């Protein structure tokens, strides 16, 4: 094998040619006549606009996409092996199971991008020479995946392989790194505030001077991990962040039965359940119970599976519900004032006003709630109080916001994201 490194000139592609290749790739994906898989390996695609194209399974091996616009693009299962993506715009892009070994993302933006099971490990690129068994290295800079100063705020990197990558000063705030492989990863000075690192492998990784404020730092593997100077203020660890089930004077099963009796009897019998200030993360019995009018103010529910939970009129002010599964939940008339709901999954949840037996209407309260990166697709928020709520980068496709109070809410125009809003009461969105 000839191991001498060589450089290679990349063929420049015009925007018109790229648009044609994308159209043929779409036909190929749909099994239509005239379709062809997009093979763009070793092309110069810098500064080009991919305008949200579906390039699933496309081949970009060794290509240059520096400063390209891939906002909202779908690149699932694609090969981005040793691709130069320096300064590229990839906000909201989908890169599920994408081969990104040896990629350069220096200064790139991937805010809210999906990189589930993506492979960003270090690698080298070789190709065959003139003789069948002659291989030589192609000089792609760098061979180690580089995410230096990349912006991956709110990105989903669940089970991503990032071992050996350089992530110095990268922004991974509120990112999901659950079960990610970060062995030998250089995260010096990285911003991981609010990130979910549950189950991540940080063996031999460097997190010197990294910011991990309010991060979920549970089930972490830290063999020979360097944490000198790291800021872990407010981070959730495997230690309880409040009272637990073991601190209850009465078994939880008994308390849940009493609460359900209290609900069924319209508060005549039984007793209302109050778990305010408790760490509920280990209480998996909650999801299947009737928790109507539950009191759980300032409770910790981070990462829990509460799919379909019945929590109408629940008092959850100040609760930590980050990364929590609340799909299809009944939260009508709930008080979620100042609740932390970053990256919560609320698809199909019902948060419209609750009409009581006496005919009174109780609006759901989310004033001051943090809903950054939350999945609110199909959520009914009619009449809800969302004053000063932060909905930055929230998914709002099909969200019903008619009649909601959005005064001083932090969000872009929701109609562009597919939400329904009363035209006559729309405030100036940020």
C-alpha positions in Angstrom: 0.0 0.0 0.0 1.2 3.4 -0.9 0.5 5.5 2.3 1.7 8.8 0.9 -0.9 11.5 1.3 -2.1 13.2 -1.8 -4.4 16.2 -2.4 -7.2 16.1 -4.9 -8.8 18.9 -6.9 -12.6 19.0 -6.4 -14.9 19.6 -9.4 -17.0 22.7 -9.0 -20.8 22.2 -9.3 -23.2 25.1 -10.1 -26.5 25.7 -8.3 -28.4 24.8 -11.5 -26.6 21.4 -11.7 -27.2 20.7 -8.1 -30.9 21.5 -8.4 -31.1 19.0 -11.3 -29.3 16.3 -9.2 -31.6 16.8 -6.3 -34.7 16.4 -8.6 -33.3 13.2 -10.0 -32.5 12.0 -6.5 -36.1 12.6 -5.4 -37.3 10.6 -8.4 -34.9 7.9 -7.5 -36.3 7.9 -3.9 -39.8 7.7 -5.2 -39.0 4.9 -7.7 -39.9 7.1 -10.6 -38.6 7.0 -14.2 -35.5 9.1 -14.8 -34.3 9.0 -11.2 -30.7 8.6 -10.1 -29.1 8.5 -6.7 -27.1 11.7 -5.9 -23.4 10.8 -5.9 -21.6 14.1 -5.1 -18.3 12.7 -3.8 -15.3 15.0 -4.3 -17.4 17.9 -5.6 -17.0 21.5 -4.6 -20.4 22.4 -3.3 -19.4 25.3 -1.1 -21.9 28.2 -0.7 -24.6 26.3 -2.6 -28.3 26.2 -1.3 -29.8 22.8 -0.7 -33.2 24.4 0.3 -34.4 21.7 2.6 -33.9 18.9 0.1 -34.4 15.2 0.8 -31.0 13.7 0.1 -31.5 10.5 2.1 -28.8 7.9 1.2 -26.9 10.4 -1.0 -23.1 10.1 -1.3 -21.0 13.2 -0.4 -17.7 11.4 0.4 -14.8 13.9 0.4 -16.9 16.8 -0.9 -16.6 20.4 0.2 -19.8 22.0 1.5 -18.2 24.9 3.3 -20.7 27.7 3.9 -23.4 25.7 2.1 -27.0 26.1 3.3 -28.5 22.8 4.4 -31.2 24.3 6.7 -34.0 21.7 7.1 -32.3 19.2 4.7 -32.8 15.5 5.2 -29.5 13.6 5.0 -30.5 10.4 6.8 -28.3 7.4 6.0 -26.2 9.6 3.7 -22.4 9.4 3.5 -20.7 12.6 4.7 -17.4 10.8 5.1 -14.6 13.3 5.4 -16.8 16.2 4.2 -15.8 19.8 4.8 -18.8 21.5 6.3 -17.0 24.5 7.8 -19.4 27.3 8.5 -22.3 25.4 6.9 -25.9 26.3 8.0 -27.7 23.1 9.0 -30.3 24.2 11.5 -33.1 21.7 11.8 -31.3 19.2 9.4 -32.0 15.5 9.8 -28.8 13.3 9.9 -30.1 10.1 11.3 -27.6 7.2 11.1 -25.5 9.4 8.8 -21.8 8.5 8.2 -20.0 11.6 9.3 -16.6 10.1 10.1 -13.8 12.6 9.7 -16.2 15.4 9.0 -15.2 19.0 9.6 -18.0 21.1 11.3 -15.8 23.9 12.5 -18.0 26.9 13.1 -21.1 25.2 11.5 -24.6 25.7 12.8 -26.8 22.7 13.6 -29.2 24.2 16.0 -32.1 21.7 16.6 -30.6 19.2 14.2 -31.3 15.5 14.5 -28.2 13.3 14.6 -29.6 10.2 16.2 -27.1 7.2 15.7 -24.9 9.4 13.6 -21.2 8.4 13.3 -18.8 11.2 13.9 -15.7 9.2 14.8 -12.2 10.0 13.6 -11.2 8.4 10.3 -9.0 8.5 7.2 -10.0 8.4 3.6 -8.3 6.2 1.1 -9.0 5.3 -2.5 -7.6 2.8 -5.0 -4.7 3.9 -7.2 -3.8 2.8 -10.7 -3.0 -0.7 -9.6 -5.8 -2.7 -8.1 -4.1 -3.2 -4.7 -2.5 0.2 -4.6 -4.2 2.5 -2.0 -3.2 6.0 -1.2 -4.5 8.5 1.3 -6.6 11.4 0.2 -5.6 14.5 2.1 -8.8 15.7 3.7 -8.4 18.2 6.5 -9.0 17.1 9.2 -9.1 13.3 9.4 -10.3 13.7 13.0 -14.0 14.8 13.2 -13.8 18.5 14.2 -16.7 20.4 15.8 -14.6 23.3 17.0 -16.9 26.2 17.8 -19.8 24.4 16.1 -23.3 25.4 17.3 -25.4 22.3 18.1 -27.7 23.9 20.6 -30.8 21.7 21.1 -29.5 19.0 18.7 -30.5 15.4 19.2 -27.3 13.3 19.3 -28.9 10.2 21.0 -26.5 7.2 20.6 -24.2 9.3 18.4 -20.6 8.0 18.1 -18.4 11.0 18.6 -15.3 9.3 20.0 -12.0 11.1 19.3 -13.8 14.2 17.9 -12.5 17.7 18.7 -15.4 19.7 20.2 -13.4 22.5 21.8 -15.7 25.5 22.6 -18.6 23.8 20.9 -22.1 24.9 21.9 -24.1 21.8 22.9 -26.4 23.6 25.3 -29.8 21.8 25.7 -28.6 19.1 23.4 -29.6 15.4 23.8 -26.5 13.2 24.2 -28.3 10.2 25.7 -26.1 7.1 25.4 -23.7 8.9 23.2 -20.1 7.6 22.8 -17.7 10.4 23.7 -14.6 8.3 24.4 -11.4 10.5 24.0 -13.6 13.4 22.9 -12.0 16.8 23.5 -14.8 19.0 25.0 -12.5 21.5 26.6 -14.5 24.8 27.1 -17.6 23.4 25.5 -21.0 24.7 26.6 -23.1 21.7 27.7 -25.5 23.7 30.0 -28.8 22.0 30.2 -27.7 19.1 28.0 -29.1 15.6 28.6 -26.0 13.3 28.9 -27.8 10.4 30.5 -25.8 7.2 29.9 -23.1 8.9 27.9 -19.6 7.3 27.8 -17.0 9.9 28.6 -14.1 7.6 29.1 -10.7 9.4 28.6 -12.6 12.5 27.4 -11.6 16.0 28.4 -14.2 18.4 29.8 -11.7 20.8 31.2 -13.5 24.2 31.9 -16.6 22.9 30.2 -19.9 24.4 31.3 -22.3 21.8 32.5 -24.8 24.0 34.5 -28.2 22.2 34.9 -27.0 19.3 32.7 -28.5 15.8 33.2 -25.4 14.0 34.3 -26.8 10.5 35.2 -25.5 7.0 34.5 -22.3 8.6 33.1 -19.1 6.5 32.4 -16.2 8.6 33.6 -13.1 6.4 33.4 -10.1 8.7 33.4 -12.3 11.6 32.4 -10.8 15.1 32.9 -13.2 17.4 34.6 -10.8 20.0 36.0 -12.5 23.4 36.2 -15.8 22.1 34.8 -18.9 24.0 36.1 -21.5 21.4 37.3 -23.6 23.9 39.1 -27.2 22.6 39.3 -26.4 19.5 37.3 -28.7 16.5 38.0 -26.8 13.4 38.9 -27.7 9.9 40.2 -28.1 11.4 43.6 -31.7 12.5 44.5 -32.5 16.2 43.9 -35.1 16.2 46.6 -37.2 13.9 48.7 -37.8 10.4 47.2 -40.4 7.7 47.5 -38.3 6.3 50.4 -38.9 9.5 52.4 -42.7 9.1 52.3 -44.5 8.2 55.5 -47.0 6.2 53.6 -46.3 3.8 50.6 -46.8 5.4 47.2 -49.3 2.8 46.1 -51.5 3.7 49.1 -51.2 7.5 48.4 -52.1 6.9 44.7 -55.2 4.9 45.7 -56.3 7.6 48.1 -55.8 10.3 45.4 -57.8 8.4 42.8 -60.6 7.9 45.4 -60.4 11.7 46.1 -60.7 12.4 42.3 -63.6 9.9 41.8 -65.5 11.2 44.8 -65.1 14.9 43.9 -62.8 15.4 47.0 -65.4 13.9 49.4 -63.2 10.8 50.2 -59.6 9.9 50.0 -56.8 12.5 50.0 -55.2 14.8 47.3 -51.6 13.8 46.5 -49.0 16.4 47.2 -45.4 15.6 46.0 -44.1 19.2 45.8 -40.4 19.5 45.8 -39.8 15.8 45.4 -37.5 14.0 43.0 -40.0 11.8 41.1 -37.6 10.3 38.5 -37.7 6.8 40.0 -41.5 6.8 40.5 -42.6 4.9 37.4 -46.0 4.1 38.8 -47.1 7.7 38.3 -47.7 7.4 34.5 -50.5 4.8 34.8 -52.4 6.6 37.7 -55.1 9.2 37.5 -53.2 12.3 38.6 -56.0 14.8 38.1 -55.3 17.9 40.3 -52.0 16.5 41.5 -49.9 18.9 43.4 -46.3 18.7 42.3 -44.9 22.2 42.4 -41.1 22.4 42.0 -40.9 18.7 41.6 -38.2 17.0 39.5 -39.6 14.8 36.6 -36.7 15.2 34.2 -36.6 12.5 31.5 -39.6 10.6 32.8 -42.1 8.7 30.6 -45.4 10.3 31.3 -47.0 9.4 28.0 -50.8 9.8 28.1 -50.7 10.9 31.8 -54.0 12.3 33.2 -53.0 15.5 34.9 -55.8 17.9 34.3 -55.8 20.8 36.8 -52.4 19.7 38.0 -50.3 22.2 39.9 -46.9 21.9 38.4 -45.6 25.5 38.8 -41.8 25.5 38.7 -41.5 21.8 38.0 -38.5 20.4 36.1 -40.0 18.5 33.1 -37.1 18.7 30.7 -36.7 15.8 28.2 -40.0 14.3 29.6 -42.3 12.3 27.4 -45.8 13.8 27.7 -47.3 12.7 24.4 -51.0 12.6 24.4 -51.1 13.9 28.1 -54.3 15.5 29.5 -53.0 18.8 30.9 -56.2 20.8 30.6 -56.2 23.7 33.1 -52.8 22.7 34.5 -50.6 25.3 36.2 -47.2 25.1 34.6 -46.1 28.6 35.5 -42.3 28.9 35.2 -42.0 25.2 34.5 -38.9 23.9 32.7 -40.1 22.0 29.6 -37.0 22.2 27.4 -37.0 19.3 24.9 -40.2 17.9 26.4 -42.2 15.8 24.0 -45.8 17.0 24.1 -47.1 15.7 20.7 -50.9 15.6 20.8 -51.2 16.8 24.4 -54.3 18.7 25.5 -53.6 22.0 27.2 -56.8 23.8 26.4 -59.0 25.3 29.1 -60.7 23.0 31.5 -64.4 23.3 32.0 -65.4 22.3 35.5 -68.7 20.6 36.5 -69.9 24.0 37.7 -69.3 25.4 34.2 -66.3 27.5 35.0 -63.4 27.6 32.5 -59.9 27.3 33.9 -57.1 28.2 31.4 -53.8 26.3 31.3 -51.1 28.5 32.7 -47.6 28.4 31.2 -46.6 32.0 31.9 -42.8 32.2 32.1 -42.4 28.5 31.1 -39.3 27.5 29.2 -40.4 25.5 26.1 -37.2 25.8 24.1 -36.9 22.9 21.6 -40.1 21.3 22.9 -42.1 19.2 20.5 -45.5 20.8 20.5 -46.8 19.2 17.3 -50.6 19.0 17.4 -50.8 20.4 20.9 -54.1 22.1 21.8 -53.1 25.4 23.6 -56.4 27.3 22.9 -56.9 30.0 25.5 -53.6 29.2 27.3 -51.6 31.7 29.3 -48.2 31.9 27.6 -47.1 35.3 28.7 -43.3 35.6 28.7 -43.0 31.9 27.8 -39.9 31.0 25.8 -40.8 29.0 22.7 -37.5 29.4 20.9 -36.9 26.6 18.4 -40.1 24.8 19.6 -41.7 22.5 17.0 -45.1 24.1 16.3 -46.5 22.1 13.4 -50.2 21.9 13.9 -50.1 23.6 17.3 -53.4 25.4 18.1 -52.6 28.7 19.7 -56.0 30.4 19.0 -57.0 32.6 21.9 -53.8 32.1 23.7 -52.2 35.0 25.5 -48.7 35.3 23.8 -47.8 38.7 25.3 -44.0 39.1 25.5 -43.6 35.4 24.5 -40.2 34.7 23.0 -40.8 33.0 19.6 -40.7 33.6 15.9 -43.9 33.9 13.9 -45.7 30.6 14.7 -47.7 30.7 11.5 -44.5 30.1 9.5 -44.0 27.0 11.6 -47.5 25.7 10.9 -49.3 26.8 14.0 -52.8 28.3 14.2 -53.0 31.8 15.7 -55.8 34.3 15.8 -54.8 36.9 13.1 -56.5 39.7 15.0 -54.6 39.2 18.3 -51.2 38.3 17.0 -48.4 40.2 18.9 -45.1 41.2 17.3 -43.1 38.0 17.5 -39.4 38.1 18.1 
